[in-house]
Amino acid sequence: MSSHPFFRSHGRLEEATPPRTPSESLGPSRPSTPVSASTRTNDETSRSTPSDERGMSDASQCLFPIDWDKIRYDRKPVPSIRYRQPHKRVINSKSQPSAIYRHGAQLTTDGNNKYWLCKYCHISGRHDAALFASESTTSIIYHLKQQHRLEEFGYKATGSDPFSIAKRTASLTPYLGSRRVVFDDLPSTLSSWVKEKWLGDGGRRVWLRAKLHSAKSKVHISVDAWTSEEGTNYLAIVAHFLDEKHKLQTALLDLPPLKGPHSGENIAKVLSSTLDFYDISPLMGFFMMDNARSNDVCILELAEQYPTIRRENRLRCVGHMLNLIVKALLFGQGVSKLEQQLRGASDDERFEIWRKQSFIGKLHNFCVWINRSDQRRERLKQYILQAYEEGSIEQLQRPKQLNQLNGRPILSELA
C-alpha cells in the first residue's frame, strides 16, 4: 500500500496540511478533515494563483516574514517579485540544494530568472543589500561570510578521485602571496584562504620569521626596485640563509609597493619596516643591490638605525655592471632616455622608437615581427633550411621579454 500523505490505508482521500506562507501564523496546526476530491481541486486552483503572499513557497524554502513592498534591487523596487518554484527536475533530483537557501528565499520576477533574498538583511531593514541575482552563488557566499560571519560554507570536491581543496591552498599561498594579490578583489573562499595563510597568526610570514631566527648563518638580503607595465613601483625583498639543516634557503620576505621617489631614504624606510616585522636586524649579513647611488644612501640610512649594519655590508651586483656595460656599447649614453620612451608606448610607437636605434633596433623589430606568428616562424625555418641544405633545425629559440633591453645578446645570436 502506498505511503503517500494523501492516502490512508483504507484508500480514502484526505487533505494534507499545505506549507505555510511567511504571513501565516506559526501557531498550532488544525487537524485535517476529510474532503471530497472536487473540493480539494478547487482549493488547489485558488492557491496556484499568486496572492498577496506572492505565491506559495516551496517546502525547501527558508521561511521568514517578507515585506514584499520593501524589496529593492539596484536601489529600485521590484513590484513583480515572488517566490520561485523549483523545476520538477530539481525536486526529483537526489542532489542537495545549496546551503544558501537555508539563509534566504529563492525569488523570481518572471518564473525564469533567479534571485536570492537574504533573511538577515531583510529582517534588519537593510533592503538595498538584501537581494542578489543567484545565477552564481559566489557573491552570496561571500556576503554570508563577510557580513554575517557564517563559516559553514566549505568546498568539497567529488568524483573518482576526491581531494580536499583546503589542503591545496598551501601550494597556492607562496605563489599568490609573493605577488601581493589584492585579496578583496578575489572570490571569497580563495581570498580568505590565501589571506589567512599569508597574514594570519599561523600564516607564512609568522612561520618564516621562526625559520629566520633558527638560521645557522647570517641572513643576507637582496633588494631590487621594479616598475610594472601599469607604472606601479614595487620593492622586492628576498632573504638568503642556511636553515637548521645547513641547507641554503631563499625566501621572499615582502613585495611592498614603493610609493614616492626611488630615493635612498624612501627605500630605507620601506626596507626597515620589513626588517622590524621579522625582527632580524641582529642577524643581518650583507645587502645585495644594484649600483644605483640611491642604494648607497639606503645603506647609510639603515646603518644609522641598526648598529649591526655597516657601510661595508653593501654589495654590488656584478650582473648589473655587465648589463650596463653591454647597453652602453650598444646604445651609447642615451639608454635611459630610450627606456623611458619605451615605457608605456604602444606597439606602433615601440616599432618606430626601435627603428631609430641603428642595426640593433632593426634586428629587434625583425625578431618581434617573426615571433608574432607561427606561420612566419615556419616560413623562416624553411628559408634557413634551404640556405643550409646540410643543416637541420628542430626548433627556433624564441627570445623572452623582447621589449626589454636585456634580450639584445639573444637577438644577436639568432641573427
N, C-alpha and C positions, 0 to 999 in steps of 0.2 A: 504494500500500500504506500502511496506517495506520502512524503512528509512535508509537502508544500504547505505554507502557512494558511492558504485559503481553503484547505480541505481538512475536515475531521475524518476520523477513522470510519464513520458510518456514511461518508460521502456527501454530507450536507455542506452547502456553500456558506461561508461566513466572511465578514469583512475584517481585514487586518487593520490595525491602527496605522495610519499613514505617518510619514516623517513630519515632524513639526517644522513650521516656518519660524524664522527668528522672532516674529512678533507674538507667537502663541505663548500662552502661559506654560511654565515648566512645572506646573503642579501635578498632582496625581492624575494618571490617565483613567478615563472612564472605561468600564468593561465593555467589550464588543457585544453587539446584539445581532442575531441572525437577520439578514435582509434578503430580499429577492434579488435575482440576477439583474433584472431591469433597473431596480433602484440603484444598485452598485454601478451600473454602466452610466447612468445619468450623473451620479456623483463624480465619476472619473472625468466625464466630459467637462463638467463645470470647473474641475480643478485644473485641467490641462491648459486653460486659458490664463495667461499672466494676469494676476490680480494686483492689488496694492502691495502684495509681498513680492512682486517681480518674478513670479514663477516659483514652483516648488524646488527646494534644494535637494540634491541627491543625498543619499544616506552617508556617503563618504565625505560630504562637505563639513567644514569646520563651522559649527553653528554659533553665532553670536549676533546680538542686536545690530541691524544695519539701518542707518539713516540714509535712505536712498537719495534724498534730495541734496545731501551734502557731499556726495561723492564727486571728486574732481580728478581730471586728467589733463596735464599741462595747464593747470590752474583754470580749467574750464569745466562747467557742469556737463554731466553725461546723462541726459534725461532717459535714454533708451536702455540704460544698463540693467541687467537682470542676471539671475542665476543661469549658469551654463550647464546643460545636461550632458554628461559624457556620452560618447558614442557607444553603441552596444558592443562593438569590438573591444573597447576598453573595459566595459563592465564584465564581459565574459573572459577577459584575459587573466592569466594567473600571475602576471607581474604586479608588483606592489606600486601603488601611486607614490608620487614624490612626497617627501616629508614636508614640503612647504604647505601642503593642503591641510596639515594639522594646525597651522597657524594663520590661515586666511581662507577666503572663499574664492571659488572659481566662478568668474562672471563673464558676460559677453554682451555685445550690443546688437549683433545680428545673427547669433547662433553659430557662427563660424569662427570669428576671432576669439582670442582668449585673453582675459585679464585676471589678475590676482589682487585681491583686496586684503591688505594687512590688518589683522584683527586688532593688534595693539595700537597701531597708529590711528585707526578709525575710531576706536572706543575713546582714545585720549584726545580726539579732536584735531589730530594732525592730518587733515583731509587732503592737503596738497601733496603729501608724500606717501599716501597710503595705497594708491592704485598703480599697478605695474602691468605692462604688457608681458604675458607669460609664455611667449613662444620659446624663450630660453629662460632657464631658472638661475643662471649665474648671478644676475643682478639682484634677484630676490634673495638668494642665499647670502650674498654679500650684505644686503640690507638687514636680514635677521641676525647675522653675526655681529655686525658693527653697531647697529642701532639698538638692538635688543639683547645682545650678548648671549645668543643661543649657540651652544657649541655641539649640538647633536648632529650637525651635518658633516659626516665624513664621506670619503670616496673609497669604494671598494671595487677593484677590477674583477670581472667574471669572465670565464672562458675555460679553455682546456688547460691553460697554464696560469692559474691565478697568482697574483703577486700583490704586495702591499705598496701602493704608491707612496705612502708616507716614508717607507724605507728608501725610496729612490731620491728623496729630497736631499739626502746627504751629498749625493754626487752632483746635484744641481747647484748647491749652495756656493762652492768655490767659483763656479763659472759665472753665475749671475751676480754674486756678491762682489767679485773682483771688478765687475763692470759698473758697479754703483747704480743698480737699476732703480728707477723711480718707483718705489713699491706701491704707492697709492694708485698708480695707473694700471696695475696688473689685475687680472682676475682674482677674486677674493681669496680662494684657498691657496693658490701658488704664492701669492704675495705674502700672506700671513706665515706660510712655512718658511720662506726664504728670509723674511724679516726677523723671525724668531731665531732661525739658525745663525744669522749673521750678527744681530744686535742683542739678542736675548741674554738672560743671565747664564744660560748654558750654551750660548752660541759660539760661533767660530772664534770671534775676537777674544772672548774670555779664555777659551781653550788655547789659543795661540799665545796669549800672554803667559800662561803657565809654561808652555813649551819654551818660550824665550828665557824665562827665569831658570829653567833647568838645563840650559845650554852649557856645553863643556868648553865653549870658546867665547870670545868676544862677539858681539852682534854688530856686523858690518852692514851699512846702509847704502843702497844705490838709489839715486833720486834723478828724475828727469821730468821736465815740463813738456806738455804736449797740447796742441791745439787741434780740436776736432774739425771736421769739414763744416760743421754748423757754426764754428767760431767760438766754441766753449773751451776754456783753458782748464786743464787738469794737471795735477802733480802726482806722479806715480812714486810711491814709497815702498821699497822692497827690502826685506831683511835677509841676510846670509849668515848662517851659523852652523855649528856642529851640535847635533842633538845628544841626548843621554847615551846613545849607542855610537857616538862619534861619527855619525853619518852626516854629510853635508846636506843642509836643507835650505831651500829658498822659498820665501813666503811673502805674499803681498800684504802689507800692513794696512794700507789705505790708498784710495784714489780720490782724494777730495778735489772739488772744484777750486781753481786758483783765481779768486776774484781780485781784480785790480791789476796793477802792472807786474811784470816778471822781474821785479826788483829783488835784491838780496834780502832786504828787510821783510818783504812780503812773503818770500819763500820760507824764511826762517820762522816766521810766525805760524804758518801752516804746518811746517815740519815739527815744531816744538809741541804743538797740540797733540800730534800723534805719538811723539816720544813720551809725553806725560801720561797719555792714556795707557800705554803699555808699561810705563814705569821702567824704562830700560836705559835711562841716561847713565846710571853707574856701569852699565855693561857695554857702553859704546866703544866701537873699534874705529874703523875707517869709513869715510864717506866717498863713494864713487860718483862723480858728477862730470858733466862736460866742461869745456874750457871757457864758458862764458864768465865775464867779470862779475856778474851778479852772484854766481856761486861762491866766489871768494868772499864777497861781502856776507853771504849767508853763513859761512863757517865762522867768520868773526863775530857775527851776532850770536850764534849758538855758543861760542866759547865764553861769551860774557854771562850767559845764563847757566851753563853747566860746567863745573870745574873739571870734569873728566874729558871734555872736548877741547882740543888744542888746534892751533893753526896747521900743525903737521898732520892732522888726521884727514886732511883733504887730499884726495887722489884725483888725477886727471885721466880721462878716458882716451886711450891710445887710438881706439877705433874712430873716435870723433876727430882726432887730429888728422888721421889719414883721410877721412872723408872730406875735411876742409881743404886738405892739400889737393885732392883729386878734383874737387869742384872748382878750386882756384885755377887749376891747369886747364880745365875745360871751358870755364865761363869767365875767367878773369875776376875783376873786382865787383862786377855787377850782379853777383849771385843772390845777395839778399834782396835786391830790388826785383829780380826775376821771381823769387819765391813769393814775394808779396803780390806780384801781378797774377801769378797762377792761382793763388788762394782766392776762392770764391768766383773764379771766372767760369763762363760757360764752355761747352765743348768747342764751339766755333772760335771763341776767343782764345782758348788754350792753343788751338791749332795755329792761329796767327802769331801768338806770342812765341811759340816754339819755332815757327818758321823763320824768325829773325835771328835765331841762335846758330848761325853758320851750319856746318855739316852735321853737327851733333843734334841740332834741333830738327833738321830734315829727316835724319835717321830715326829720331823719336817718333815723328808723325807717321813715318812709313810703318814702323812696328805697331803703333796703335791702330792704324787702318787695317793692317793684315789681321791682327788678333781680334778684331770685332766681328769676324765672320768665319765660320767653319769652311765655307766654300773657298774663301781667299787663302786660308791656310793650306787646304788641299791643293789648290792651284799652284801655290808657291812650292809646295813639296814636289809636284810634278815637274816644274821648271828646274828645280835643283837636281832631281834625278836625271833629267835629260842632259844637264850640263856635266854631271859626273856619272857617266854610264857605268862605271865600275863601282860606284858607291851605293850605299843603302841607308835610308833614313827611316828609322822606326817611328819617331815622334819628335815633333818640333818642341823645343823648350819654350814655354810661354812665360815671358817676364812678368813678375808680380809688381804691383804698385807702379805702373808706368807713369803715373802723374807725379811721382816723387823723383827727386834728383839722385837718390841713392841707386837707382836702377840703371845708370848710364854704363857701368862696366859690362853688365849683361848684354845690353844692346850692342855694344862694340864687339862682343864675342860673336853674337848672332850675325852681325854684318860681315 
